[in-house]
Amino acid sequence: MPKAALLQSKYQDHLEAIEKHKALLEKLHLDSNSHLDEINTSFQTITLTLEEYLKLIGVP
């Protein structure tokens, strides 16, 4: 996969993780019975996708 396509893919993965996390936070706001484990897992996904993207653009 060319580097530009890989960058775009990782960037899209990160944006998708952010949108999913946002939806979970909105759900938590509306329904206080949401599981915090689900929110934590989502936050970890955001972190991992950001790390992968930053490595590709050369940020250690």
C-alpha positions in Angstrom: 0.0 0.0 0.0 1.5 3.4 -0.9 2.4 5.7 2.0 -0.3 8.2 1.1 -3.0 5.6 1.1 -1.7 4.2 4.4 -1.7 7.6 5.9 -5.3 8.3 4.7 -6.4 4.9 6.0 -4.9 5.4 9.5 -6.3 9.0 9.6 -9.8 7.6 8.8 -9.4 4.9 11.4 -8.6 7.6 14.0 -11.6 9.8 12.9 -13.9 6.8 13.1 -12.6 6.0 16.6 -13.3 9.6 17.7 -16.8 9.5 16.3 -17.6 6.2 18.1 -16.2 7.6 21.3 -18.3 10.8 20.9 -21.4 8.7 20.4 -20.6 6.7 23.6 -20.1 9.9 25.6 -23.4 11.2 24.4 -25.0 7.9 25.3 -23.4 8.2 28.8 -24.8 11.7 29.1 -28.3 10.6 28.2 -28.2 7.2 30.0 -26.2 7.2 33.2 -26.3 3.4 33.2 -23.8 3.1 30.4 -20.8 0.9 31.2 -17.6 2.8 31.9 -15.6 -0.2 30.6 -17.1 0.5 27.2 -16.0 4.2 27.4 -12.5 3.1 28.5 -12.2 0.7 25.6 -13.2 3.3 23.2 -10.7 5.8 24.6 -7.9 3.2 24.3 -8.9 2.7 20.6 -8.6 6.5 20.0 -5.1 6.4 21.6 -3.9 3.4 19.5 -5.2 4.9 16.2 -3.5 8.2 17.0 -0.2 6.5 17.9 -0.3 4.6 14.6 -1.0 7.7 12.6 1.7 9.8 14.3 4.3 7.1 13.7 3.4 7.1 10.0 3.9 10.9 9.7 7.2 10.7 11.7 6.2 11.9 15.1 7.8 9.7 17.7 
